[in-house]
Amino acid sequence: QWIDRQKEFVGMLKSYDQNTITIEIEGEEKVLEKSQIALVRLAFDF
């Protein structure tokens, strides 16, 4: 499902709870509903 015209987001995980995930993308926090997310992958930033 598209969110803000995007299907993929890359950012830093800030918090999560039972219903939402908060990530920081380019200095801006974005709250995503877990019901809208199919998959979350861990990425390492060196």
C-alpha positions as CSV (number, residue, x, y, z in Angstrom):
1,Q,0.0,0.0,0.0
2,W,1.3,3.4,-0.9
3,I,1.9,6.0,1.9
4,D,2.6,9.6,0.8
5,R,3.2,8.3,-2.8
6,Q,6.0,5.9,-1.5
7,K,6.1,2.2,-1.0
8,E,9.5,2.0,0.8
9,F,11.0,4.2,3.5
10,V,14.6,4.2,4.8
11,G,15.1,5.8,8.2
12,M,16.1,5.4,11.8
13,L,13.7,3.6,14.1
14,K,12.7,5.9,16.9
15,S,9.9,4.0,18.7
16,Y,7.3,1.4,18.2
17,D,4.3,0.2,20.1
18,Q,1.4,-2.2,19.5
19,N,-0.1,-0.2,16.7
20,T,2.5,2.2,15.3
21,I,6.1,2.5,14.2
22,T,7.9,5.9,14.3
23,I,10.9,6.4,12.1
24,E,13.1,9.4,11.4
25,I,13.6,10.2,7.8
26,E,15.9,13.1,6.9
27,G,15.3,14.8,10.3
28,E,11.5,14.4,10.2
29,E,9.7,11.9,12.2
30,K,7.0,9.8,10.5
31,V,4.5,7.7,12.3
32,L,3.3,4.6,10.4
33,E,0.4,2.3,11.3
34,K,1.5,-1.3,11.6
35,S,-1.7,-2.3,9.7
36,Q,-0.3,-0.5,6.6
37,I,3.1,-2.2,6.8
38,A,3.8,-5.5,5.1
39,L,7.5,-5.9,6.0
40,V,10.2,-4.1,8.1
41,R,13.8,-4.8,7.4
42,L,16.9,-4.0,9.5
43,A,19.6,-2.0,7.6
44,F,23.0,-1.2,9.0
45,D,24.5,2.3,8.5
46,F,28.3,2.3,8.7
